[in-house]
């Protein structure tokens, strides 16, 4: 069993025992960002996915899923990278969870971008497509990052893209979250410009868009 699998299994066990100090101790040794050795993304995401699957198959209760999410949120919050000095005012970024209320992934992506020196408008979670269009247009963001954990929410990204197109806006929509990891072509189907699997990819995508786009 690889090191990563061992830590993930130990994390699942600690989460299901509601052992917050144990979770903290396991996560303490990890790097905050994905890439080059076990990171928070590499361990927290598969551990919670495993708990989600166990819930789907009736082996754990929804309250255990809830508590696991809460314990991770608290532990991750403590470990996220500090913000770096801001690079300048472009690109302007906005981030939100569309429709659903699974906010941990957004929190991790936001932190990674801030640690890379980008400023973001956080539009929160549970947002409706039209609300998000209005907020992004109001703030004239260059990139709108959308996180979705439920398939029904992911499908509604197409309404955000259509709303922006109707307003003649060039805002690039970048998506991420479980449904997009499960269905490789879904991001294209909903009209997004790019998809990222973790917080490090979110940073890489914003960087590469900033190189290609005519933002001042
Ligand atoms: C924890 C959890 C909860 C917690 C949420 C706590 C919280 N504050 O966030 C609670 C218990 C509240 C909950 C509730 C529900 N949940 Co829930 N939940 C989960 C679980 C187990 C883990 C999610 C998580 O936090 N993962 C860890 C984070 C860090 O990972 P992540 O969000 O994927 O983010 C990473 C990447 O995806 C990426 N990323 C994320 N966003 C973005 C955005 C961009 C732009 C980029 C580039 C990258 C990126 O970077 C992140 C870091 O690596 C998932 C299982 C799963 N497979 O994901 C189910 C899951 C999402 N839930 C599910 C369901 C059904 C529900 C409920 C409807 C259950 C119910 N009957 O009430 C409710 C709905 C609540 C709502 N309206 O939103 C289903 C969805 C199924 C579907 N097909 O849509 C899942 C998949 C479980 C399952 N296997 O069935 N849930």
Boltz pocket constraint, residues with backbone or C-beta under 6 A from the ligand:
constraints:
  - pocket:
      binder: B
      contacts: [[A, 41], [A, 44], [A, 45], [A, 48], [A, 49], [A, 51], [A, 52], [A, 53], [A, 56], [A, 62], [A, 65], [A, 66], [A, 67], [A, 68], [A, 69], [A, 70], [A, 99], [A, 100], [A, 101], [A, 102], [A, 103], [A, 104], [A, 105], [A, 106], [A, 108], [A, 109], [A, 145], [A, 146], [A, 147], [A, 148], [A, 149], [A, 150], [A, 151], [A, 152], [A, 174], [A, 175], [A, 176], [A, 177], [A, 178], [A, 195], [A, 196], [A, 197], [A, 198], [A, 199], [A, 201], [A, 202]]
      max_distance: 6.0
